[in-house]
Amino acid sequence: MKVRRSLFGAEREQLCDIHILCFPSGRAPVPRLQDSLEAPTPRPTAVLLFLLACSSSYGYGGPQSANIRAMTDTLLENHIAKLRLRLRQSAQKYDRAESDILLLAVSKTQPAAAIRAAYACGLSHFGESYVQEASAKIEALADLPLTWHFIGPLQSNKTRAVAEQFHWVHSVEREKTARRLSEQRPQELAPLQVCMQVNISGEHSKSGVAPDAASDLAAAVASLPRLTLRGLMAIPAATDDVAAQREAFAGLRREFESLRRHHPQMDTLSMGMSRDLEAAIAEGSTLVRIGTAIFGPRRG
């Protein structure tokens, strides 16, 4: 079986001479790349990550695979360097210490090979949203000293896997979920580090506890023996208006400061993504969750 596509212009310039990827016959079908190869102007990083995933999954070790891996590593390294510059400049602008802001790489839908490449570039904290997908990657990357954060909506039937495999959970919004996580956390592991998700913008489509109910939930989480309440997380309504971004993040910061009076161990404000990290840092974020700025547009 062959997967063939020629690249032209700037696309070819960025991808060099990778335009054919062949797999030995008799292997399983190659997955389709709907969001990258069929798009009018595919992003080089997305294309390379797809090819890297295919070459890793199918055990292909030829020169094309080596070239794909080398170029993927170079693109990721460049993206991460640019991202760190944004973080540094924002920290300086708002009189923050760069070392006080943790960079969490959102690796959901990315192959294990891409996470391994990002680790080689200095990243060690990775965020996942889909339990089954994450479990496979956690197992595949068990040889690396990674810290895994669950950042997606958490269903009751998935709490055991999260409690057993992750170090952090950012999306606790109900006492029932918190109790299940505590009960299911293995005794040989350190307590699960927890951020409560707050629906700071009041959107019906978003998960999260309402701000006026956050105090009761915080008290419940803090009382559970196998959890450690670390802070708050929010995903405000999407907007390109910097003033609106800062207003939403400032609301979460005020809630955080209020809760800290009763829970002084809280030290984490998980807020800010690729499009609004500057506004989040301005308002006190201690952890930014970045996917697109590292890996390119998400697949799937």
N, C-alpha and C positions, 0 to 999 in steps of 0.2 A: 504494500500500500504506500502511496506517496501523497504528501500534502505539498502543493506547489502554489506559490503566488509570487509574482514579480513585484518589486518595489521601485518607485521612481522618484526623482526629484529630491526634495528635502528629506522625504521619508527614507530613501535609500542612503542618503548622505549620513543620516543619524544611525542607521542600522548597518552600515558598511555593506558587506557582500552576502549577508544572510538572506537568501531568497528561496532556498529549497531545503526541506527537511524530510528525510526519508527514514522510514522505519522498516525493520525486517518484516518479511511476510509472515503470516500466521499469528500475528499479534492481535489483540483486541482493537476495535475501531478507535480512531483518534477522536477525542471530543471536539465539537464545533466551537469556534470562537465567534459567536454572534456579535458581541459588543465591540470587538476589535477588528477582526479581519474583514467583516462585512460593512463596517462603518465607512462613510465617505472619506474621512481623514483620520485613520487609526492612530492612536498615540503609540510612539515607539516603546515606551516602557510596558504598556499592556501587552503589545505583541510579543515582546521578548519574554515576559513572564509566562505567557501562555506556551510559547515554544519550549521554555525551560521546564515547565511543568510536564509537557508531553515527553520530552527527552528523558526526564527523571523517571516518570511513570512507566515508560516502556523500556527502560534499561539500556537506552541507546548511548553508546560511549564513543561515537566517531568524532571526527574533527569538527563537523557542524555543531555537535552538542557542546564541545569545548569552546567554540567561538561564541555560541549563544550565551553560555555561562559567563564568559569573560566580559561580554558587552553588557549583560544584565548587571553584573557586579559593578561595572563602571558607572552605569546610569544610576543605580541605587546610591552609590557613593556620592555622585554629584548631587542628587536630590537631597540626601541627608546633609551634605555640607551646606547647601543653600538654606535648608530648613534651620540648621543650627545657627546660621548667620541671622536669620529672621528672629530667632529666639534671643540671641545675644543683643541685637539691636533694640528689640522691644524691652528687654530687661534693663538695658542702659537708659533708654528713654524714660522709663517709668520708675527709675531708681530701685530696681529689683536686683537681687543676686541671681545670676543665671543658674547657679548650682541649686537654688531653691525651687526650680521648676523641672519636674520630671517629664521626660518625653516618652509617651506611651505610643508605640507603633500599632496602629489598628490593622491587623493582618487577616481579618475575616475575608474569606474567598480567595486568599492568596495561597499558593502551594508551599509546602514545607521547604522546598529548595529556596524560595524567595526569602523566607524567614531566616534560613541559615545564612544567606548572603547578607541580610540586614544585620544579623548578629556579628558577622565578620567586619561590618562597618562601625561597630561599637554600640549597637542597640541591644538591650537585654530584656526590656519589658514589652510584652505583646498583648494586644486586646482582641478577644474573640467574641462573637455573638451567637454562633450556632454550635450547640453542644456536640452533636455527632461529628461534625467537621473538625471541631477543635480537638476532640478526643484522639482522633487519628493523628493529628499533627503533634500533639503533646507526646504521644508514644514514639512517633518517628524522630522527634528531636530530644529524646530523653538524655542523650549524651551531652547536651548543652546546658549550662546553668542559667536557664531562662526563668523569668517571673511571669506567670500567666494571669491575666485579668479577664474576668467575664464582664462584658459591658452591654450585653443585649437584654431584651425582655426575658424574664425568668419564669418558666412554667413550673407548676408544682411537680409534674412528673420528671423534671430534669434536675431537681435540686440535688439529688444524691450524687450524680455525676459531677456537678459543679463543686459540691462540698468535698469530694474526694480528689479532684484533679487540679483545681485552681488555687491560687494564692490570694486573690482579691476578687470581690464582687462589687460592681459599681451601681447595680440596678435594683437594690432592695427597696420596695415600696409598700410592703405589707408585713404586719407582724407574723402572720401565718407562714410566709415564706422564710422570714428570719428564723423562726423556731425550727422549721424543717432543716435549714442549713446547719444550725447549731447541733441538732440531734444527730445529723448524718455526717458531721465532720469527724474523721477518724481520730482516735485519741493519740496516735503516734505522731500526728501532724500538729504544727503550730496552729493557734486559732486563726480562723478565716478573717481576713481584713475586709471590712465592709464600708462602703459608701452608700448612703441613702439617696435614691433618685428623687429629685423634687421637680414637680411640674411648675416651673417658675413662670411660664408664660400663660398658664391656664388653658392650654390647648386640649380639646377633647380627644384629639388623635394621638396625643403623647402620653406615655406612661409617667408615673411619678406620684408621690404623695403630695397633697395640697400643702402649701406653706403653713396654713393654720393648723394642720394636723401633724406637722413635722416633729414638734416637741414630744408628743405622746409616742410616736414611733421611735424616736431617738432613745427615750427612756426604756422602751421594750427591748431594743437591740442591745443597748448597753448592759442590760441585766442578764443576757444569755452567756453561758460560760464558754462556749466554743467560738464565739464571735468577738472581734474587736472593732468597735465603732471608730472609724478613722475620719469620716467627713461626709461631704455632700457632692452629688453629681447632678448636672442638668444639661438638657439639650434645648436651648431656647428656640423660639420661632425663627426660622431662617430669614435673614435680611442682609442686604449689603449696606444698610445705613449704620455707620459706625456708632453714632449716638444711641441708636436703638439697641445695638449689640451691647454697648457698655451699660445701658440702663438695666437690661435683663441680668447681666452678670453681677452688677452692683446689688441687685435684689437678692441673688443667691449669697453673695458675700455677707450682706446684713443678716440673713437667716443663719449663716454659719457662725458669725460672731455672737449672735444671740444664744445659740445652742452651746457654744463653747463655755459660756459662763457656768453651765451645769455639767458639761462633759469636756473638761480641759484636755483630755487625751486626743481630741479631734485636731488633726493637723493637715487635712487634705481637702482642697477645693478642686474637684475634677471638672474643669470646664474649659472650653476652647477646642476648636477643630481647625482644619486646614484653612478655612475661609475667614475665621474670626479669632485666631489665636492672639493677635495683637491686642484686641479689645479685652480678651479674657485676662491676659497678663496685666494689662493696665488696672484691672479690677481685682487683682490678687490671686489669680489662678496659681496653684502649686503643681498641677498635672494637666498637660494638654494631650488630647487624644487625636493623633494624626494618621490618616490613611492615604488620601489622595496625594498629598505633597511628598510622600515617600514612594508609594507603589504605583502612582498614576490612577486613572479612573478604575473603580471597582468593577470586577466581572460578576455577572449574575445578579 
